[in-house]
Amino acid sequence: MVNNWAIAIGINEYQFFQPLGCAKADAEGLKDFLTIEGGFSQQQCLLMTDTSPRMGDRSMNPTKENILLLIEDLAAGCWQKQDRVWFFFSGYGVSYNGQDYLMPVSGNPSRVLETGIEVRSLLQTLQLAAVDVLVLLDINRVFGTQTDSLIGQETIELAKELEIPTILSCQPEQFSRESNELRHGFFTSALLEALRSGNASTLADLQTYVSVRIPELCQHYWRPTQNPVTVMASTEKVILPISVVKSGIPRTVPSDEIFRAKAAPKLEEKFVNTNKKEIFTLHKLEEKDVDIDSDIWEQGVGIKEALPLSFPPSFRVLSAIPKQELESPPPTTPKKSESKSVGKSPFGQQFVMWSAGSILLLSLVTVVFLRNQTGFRKEQMPLEANRDNANTQVIRDIPNPPRTPTIAAISPENPKLKQRNQALLESAKNLESENQASDLKEAIAIARKIQPGEPLYEEATAKIETWSAKIFNLAETRAKQKQYSNAIAAAQLIVNSEPLYPKAQAAINQWRIESKQYVGNKTVLEAANALIKSGQASSYNRAIEVAKRVPEGEPGSDLAQKSINIWSQKILDLAKRRSTVGEYSSAIATATLVPEGTVAYKSAQQAIQKWQKK
């Protein structure tokens, strides 16, 4: 059975950043939708905000430790394969040394490595859990600090690399905005609107909706445009429970929680696209949002200068008058100054109409005649002349047409090309590292710039194979050390054009299985350790029985067996200590707690026989 899980994190009151206004409401709004309308249970939809109460003995305050511990515990003990998991974060994020970090409530921009949550590690943990995950990140970028950089670029690359469906609230070079009127960020507002209106049963539907809706909200509320970024492996991925998708969420107008209507009178503006000759009616604007003199509105003067910068330059305001006036025809009563015009008398009207008709007829005849003359001349022109003119026009349009390299240009004897490739190869060799897979990957990318048939191509190819092998060896070493996330990240640097790619993919699949086993077995051992009470032999015996649940041969089984042997020896030591003070009966009872199959079992049996004689 597929279970639905969600972790919604929203942080307003940061310790080292300016407070946010809507992040907490973002997380609460998503949780409310998922639990009320989205088919998620209350117990499996977890909320972490700066005011969240404790959940049993677990703190839900969004600190780094609490967030990571919650994810690890769920991955180890709750999530099953193919469970649906939503991870939502609304708060600050920073990019530091090219790596993206989500900032928890105590995140410090001066100590990013120590206080931030590394996005790479977070996504790898979610991937290793082998669940059907969806990551939604409404990241506010810090302005005016040393961390004011393009947050999101690494996240996009990682999501593509790990094939984790992810939606970011804006492009790396943009800022994610929030609105007091909406009481949400623009991203979360569009997200909730899509979900509540039934336009987000699949990831592709959600992507289409928010990519259109968010820029509309930015224009409506006079904010710089932000465009969401979506990474998805499958456009047909269903993101809500099947029961919800089949029943269908009512397509209703967004609730007041998302869009709160204002009492000010609405105005419509009509715009014309001067390129396509089409008229568009924009969404109703409100006098509260546009600070324009009332006299301008009454006169019907265009408001081009008052429009947001994000409006296309080809759109021109034709009118900006109240809607009720648009729906009724304008008054036709002539002004007094026009009472004496020529068109007022019947004869004058007939004269004007006759003159206009004559001019129109003459114009039509002239146009037809000129077109016929032009067509006749074109028919007389030789076909070769047309071709010459066409070729001449193409040449004029392309002053410097691209040149195809000649055989001499790519010849192995070309000294300039050889010098260039030699420099590339030396640059790649300088990046060669014994313990940094990313450096080796960069070296491979540089060496690949040397194309087949060029000087030093064979040497570059040999180096690429050597460096790929080193990357794979590094990955294997990390896997042996139980560093599965790092091992998988290294192996994924080997692309499908390299000979080691099939082997690397097989290893990645195996390491994912082993990683999940290791996390589960490690959790079992931690539970066993928690049972031990110093000086109490029975507690060691119970811990041994729990540790025996770790299957032999699985990752972590060696550690389990080592712990079992240590605890069995502890039991025997307690028995011997009691025998030294003459408590032989107690010593015998203690020694019998040493389980069979442990290193201390044989010694315990010999001691029992000895103490029984005494």
N, C-alpha and C positions, 0 to 999 in steps of 0.2 A: 504494500500500500504506500502510495506517494504522500508524504507529509509536506505541509507548507510552513515555512519558517520565514521570519523577517527580523532584521536588526535595524532599527531606525534611530539614528544619532543626530541630535540637533543641539548646538551650543550657542547661547547668547552671551553669557557672562564669562569672558575670558580673563585670565589673570594677567596676561602680558599683551593683550591686543585690545583695540577699541571694541566695546560691546556691539553685538549685532542685534537687530530688532525682530527678525522673523525666523531665525534658524530653528528655534525651539518649536514654534508653531508649524514649521515645515514638517518636522519629524512627527509631531502629534497628528497633523492632518493626514499624513500617509498611513500611520498606524490606525487611525479611525476608519479610513476607507477600507483597508485590508481586513480589519476585523468585523466591520459592519456590513460591507457590501462585497468584499473580495474573496470571501470563503476561507480566510485564515482564522485560526482559533486564538483567543486571547492569551492562552498560556504559551503559544509558540510565536507570538509577535512581540518582541522585546523592545522597549523604549529606553533610551539613555539620553537624558538631558541634564542640565545643571540643577534641576529641581526634582528629578525623579526619586521616588522613595526606594528604600531597600526592597529587594525581592528575597524574602527569607533571610539567610545569612550572607547574601551577596549584595554588595554595593553596586548601584546602577549609575553612579556618578561617572561621567565620561572621561575618566583619566586614561592615560596610556595603558597602565597595568590592567585596569578593569576591562577595557575594550579588548585587548589581546587575549586576556585570560578567558573572557566569555566566548570568543570565537574558538579558541583551542579546546575548551571544555565541550562546546557543542559539537565540534568536529570529531572529537574523540569518543564521546559517549551518547550523542543524541542523533546526529544526522546520519541517515542511511543513504546508500547509493540511489541516485535519481530523485532524491528529495528536492523540492523547489525552495530556493533560498534567495530572499531579497536583502541586499545590503545597501542602506541609504545613509548618506552623510551630508549634513548641511552645516558648514562652518568654514573656518579658515584653512587654507592650504598654502604651502610654500614650496619653491624649488631651490634646492641647495646642492651646489656642485653637480648640476645636471640630473639630480634625483628628486622625485616628487615625494612630499610628506603631507599627511593629514595632521592637523594640529589639534590635539585634545584640549580639554579645558585648562590644563596647566602648561600647554605648549609655549615654549619660550623662543622667540626668533633669534636670540643670541646663543641658544644651545639647541639647535635643530636636531642634531644627531642623537642627543640624549633624551630629548623630550618629544620629538615628533614620531609619528607612526609611518614607517617606510611603506610606500604604496607597493613596491615590488614584493616585499615580504608578505604583505596583506593578500595580494592577488594570488601569490603562490600557495599560501595556506588554503585559500578558497578553492583553488584548482585541485590541490591534493586531496581535498575532502570528497572529490568525485560527485559533487552535487550539481543540480541544475540551477546555476547561480545567475542573478541579474544584479549588476552594480550600478547604482545611481549616485552621482557625485555633484552636489550643488556647492562648488568650491568658491569661496570669496578670496580674491587675491589681495595681498597686503600691498598698500601703496606707500611709497616714500621711505622704504627701509632697504637694508641690504638684501632682503629676500624678495624684493620687487622684481621678479623675473617671470618667465613664461611658464607658469604652473600648468601642467596638463599634458605637455608634449610627451614626457616619458610614460605617463599613464596610458596615453593612446597607443604608443608603441608596444607596451607590455600587454595591453588587452588584446591587440592583434596577435602578438607572439604566443600568448597563452590561450587564445581563442575563448576569452571570457566576455560575454555580452556586457557592454558598458555604455552608459550615456553620461557625458559631461555637460554641465550647464552652459558652457560657452567655449569658444575657441581659445587656444593658449594666449593669444595676444589681446583678448578682450577681458572685460570685467563682468563678473556675475552680480546682478543687481537685485535689490529687494524693494518692496513698495509698502508703505504704511497703509495706503488705500486698500490694497489687496490683502494685507496682513500675511503675505507670503513673499518669497522670492519669485521672480518671473518664471524661473524654471519649474519650481514646485507648483506654482499656480497653473501653468500649462499642463503639467503632469497630472495633477488632480482633476483638472477639467477633462482631459482625455479619458481618464479612467472612469469618471462618473458619467460621462456621456456615452460610454460604450465604444469609443474609438480606439481602444488599446488592447484588443484581445490577443494580438500578436505583436512582436517587437517591431516589425516593419510598420504596422499601423501606428504604434506609439511614436516611432521616429518621424513618420510623415506628419503627424499632428503637431508635435512640439516644434519641429523645424519651421513650420508655418506660423504657429500661434505665438511663439516667443517674440519674434520680430514685430508682430502686430501689437503685442502688449507694450513693447518698448516705444513704438511710435505713439500709441494711444496715451501713454503716461509721460511722453516727452523725455525719454531716456536714450542714451546711446545704444545702438543695436547690439544685441548679443545673439549668437547663433550656436545652438547646441551641436555637440559632436557625438555620433553614435558609432560604436564598433559592434558588429554582429556577424556571426559565422553563418547564420541561417535566417532568411527573411520570413520563414514560416514558423519560427520559434514561438510557441504559445507561452505567455508569461503569467496567465491567471489559471486557476483551477478549471478543469474541463467542465465541471458542473456549472460554474459561473458563466463560462463562454457559451455553453449550450442554452442555458436559460436566458442569457442576454441581460446586460445591465440596462435599465431604462435610459433612453436617450433624452435626458431632461435638460432644461436650462441650468447652467451652473448655479449652485446655491449661493446664498448671501455670504457664506463663509469665504467664497473665492472672489466673487465680483459683487461689490456692494454699490447699488445704484445711488446716484446723487440726486438731490432734489432740484438742482438747477435745470432750466429749460434746455432741451437738446437742440443742436444745430446740425444741419447737413451741409456738406460742401460737395460740389460736383467738380471733378477734375477731368481734363481731357488729355489723353496721351497723344502728343503732337506727332509722334512717329507712326502710330497705328490708327489714328483717327477714331479712337474709341473713347467713350465717356464712362467714367467710373464714379460711383458714389461711395465715399469712404464711410467708415463707422462713425456714428454720431459723436461729435465732440461736445464738450461741455464748457460753459462760460467759466467754470471754476478752474479749468485746466489752461485756458488761453486768456492771457491778460491783454485784451484789446479794447480800445476806446469804444464805448457804446455808440458813438456817432458814426463810427466806421461801419458797424453792423447795420445801423438804420439806413445808411446810404447805399448798402450793398457793394461796397468797395472790396476788391480782392485782398486777401491776407497772405500773399506770397511770402512777405518778409517775416511773418509770424510763424511759418511752418517749421517743423523740426528739420534739422540738417539731413536726416535720413530719408526724406522724401526724394524720389527720383527727379533729376533736373528737368526731364522732358515732360513733367506734369505741370500744368498751368491752372491756376484757380480761375474758374469762370464766374462763380458766384458763391457768396457765403451769407445767405439770408435765412431767416427762420423757416422751418419746415412747412408751417401752415401757409406761408406766402408762396412757397414753391408749388403747393398743391392747388392754388387758385390762380386764375389768369390775372395779369396786371390790368389796372384801370385803363380804359381807352378814351377817357374824356380829354379832348385836346386842350392845350394851353391857349390862353387868350391871344398870345402873340402869333398863333398860327391861324387865326380866324380869317385873315385876309390873304391866304396863300392861293396860288393859282389852282391847286388841286381841289379847292373848295367848290368851284362852279362846275356844273355838268360838262360844259364845253371844254373847260381846262382838263378835266379828268379824261375825256375822250382823246384829247390831243396828246396827253402824256402817255396813255396806253397805246395809241397808234404809233407814236415815235419809238417807244420801247420795243414794240413788236417788230417794227421795221429793222431796227438795229440788230435785234436778236437773229432775225432771218438772214440778214446780210452776213452776220458773223458766221452762222452755220455754213452758208454757201462757200465762204472764203476758206474755212477750215477744211471742208471736203475737197475743194479744189487743190489746196496745197498738199494734202495727204496723197491725193492721186498722183500729183506731179512727183512727189518724193518717192513713192512706190515705183513709178515708171522708171526713174533714174536708177534706182537700186537694181531693178531687173536688168538694166543695160550694163551694169558693171560686171567685169569678168570675175569668175570664181577665184582665179589666182590672185586678183587684186584684193578680194575680201580676205583671203588667207594671209596675204602679206600684211594687210592692215591689222588683222588679229594678232599675228605674231609680233608686229611692231608694238602693239598695245601691251602685250604680255611682257615684252622686254622693258617697256617703260615702267610698268607696274612693279617689276622686280629689278632694281638697278644692279644689285649684286647677287645673281643667282648662285645657289650653293654649288660648289665644285666637288666632283667625285675624285678621291685620291687616285693618283695614277699608280701603276705598278712600281715605278721608281720610288714613289713616296713611301711605300710600305716594304720596300726591299730590305732584306737583312743587312745589306751593305750600306744603308742610309745612315750616315754618321750622326745626324741630328736626332733621328728616331732612336738610335741605339743609346745615345747620351741621355735622352729623356727617359727611356725605360730603365737604364742603369740607375738613374736618380730615384725612380719609383721603387725599384727593388731595394735600394739601400735604405730608403725611408721605411719600407715595410720591415726590413731586418732589424732596424733600430727599435721597433715596437715588440720584437720577440721577447716573450716572457715565459718563465717556467711555472708560474702560479697564478697568472691573471688571464682567464679565458677571453675577457673582453678585449685585451690588448692584442691577443692572437687573432681574434675575429677582425679587428681593424686592420691588422697587417694583411690578412687574406683579402680584404676589400681593396686595399691599395694594389696588391699584386694582380688582382683580376683586371685592372685597367690595361694590362699588357695583353693585347689581342693575339689570336692565332695568326701565324705568319710573320709576326713582328720580331725584332731582335730580342733575345733573352726570354722568349715565351716558354721554352722547355724548362729553363731554370726556375721561372716563376711558378710553373705548374708543379714542379717537384717540391718547391717550398710550400705551396698551398697544401699539398697532401701531407707534408710533415707537420705543418701547424694544425691541420685538422685532427691528425692523430694525437697531438699534444692536448688539444682541447678535450678529446674523448678520454684520454688518460686522466686528465684533471677531474673530469666528471666521475669516472670510476673510483678515483681515490676518495672523493668527497662522499660518494655513496657508501663506501666501506666504513667511513667514519660516521655514518648515520646522518650526514648532512644532505638529506635528500632534496630539499628545496634548491640548494646551491648546485647540486649535481644535475638536476633537471634543467636549471637555468643555463648551465654551461653546455649541456648536450643540445639544447635547443638552438644554440648558435651555429650548429652544423646544418647548412641548407641542403635542399634536395638535389642540388647539382653536384654535390660532393659524394665520392664513393662510400664514405662512412655513414651516409644519411640513413639507410635502412637499419644498420646496426644501432645507430644512436636512437632512432625511434623505438626500436624494440626494447632498448635499455630504459628509455623514459617510461614506457608503459609498465615495465617491471618495477622500476623504482617508485612509481606512484602507488602500486599495490603494497610494496614493502613499507613505504612511508606511512600509509594508513595503518598497517599492522603494527608498525613501531610505535606510533602515537597511542594506539589502543593498548598495547602491551605495557607501555610506559605508564599509562594511567592505572593499569592493574597493579603495577609495582608500587606506585605512589599510595594507592589504597591500602596495600599490604603494610607498607611502612607506617602508615597512620595508626595501625592496630597495636604497634609495639609499645609496651610500657616497661621501662627499665626495671630489672630485677624481678619481673613476672614471667616465669617460664611458659605459662599457658598462652600469653600474648604472642610470644615468638612462634609457638606451635600454630596458632591461628593465622599468623602472617605467612608461614610456610605453605599452609593449605591454600591460601589465596594466590600466592605466587605460582603455585603449580598449575594454575589455569592458563598460564602463558604457554601456547603450543610449542613443542620442541621444533627447532629448525627455523622458526620465524624470527624476524629482527627483534632484538631485545630478549630472546630466550637465553642467551649466554649471560646477560646481566641478571636475569631471574634466577638461573641456576647458581650463580655466584652468591646472590643474596641468600638463597635457601641454605647453602653450605655454611655461610657465616652465622646465620640464625640458629642452625642446628648445633654449631659449636658453642654458641652462647648458652643454649639450654644445658649442654653437658658441663660447661664451666660452672653454672649455678648449682648443678647436682654435686659436683666435686667440692664446692665450697661448703655445702651443707654436710657432706660426709666428714670433713675435717673437724667439725665441732661435734661429731658423734651422732648427728641426726640422720642415721642410715635409712630409716623408713622414708623420710622426706626426700632423701637423696635418690632412693630407688624410684619413688613416684615421679620425681622430676626427670630422671634419665629415661623413663619410658615414654616421655613426650617427644623424644628425638625420633623423627619419622624414618622409615626404612627408605633406603636409596640415597641417603645423604652421607657426606664424608664422615660425620661423627657417629653414625649409627653403629658401626662395628665396635668402636671404643665404648659406646654407651652400654652395649650388651655385655661386654666383658666387665665393665664396672659394676653392673647390676649383679652379676654372679658373685663377684668379689664381696660386695656389700651384704648380700644375702647370707653368706657364711658368717659374717660378723654379727 
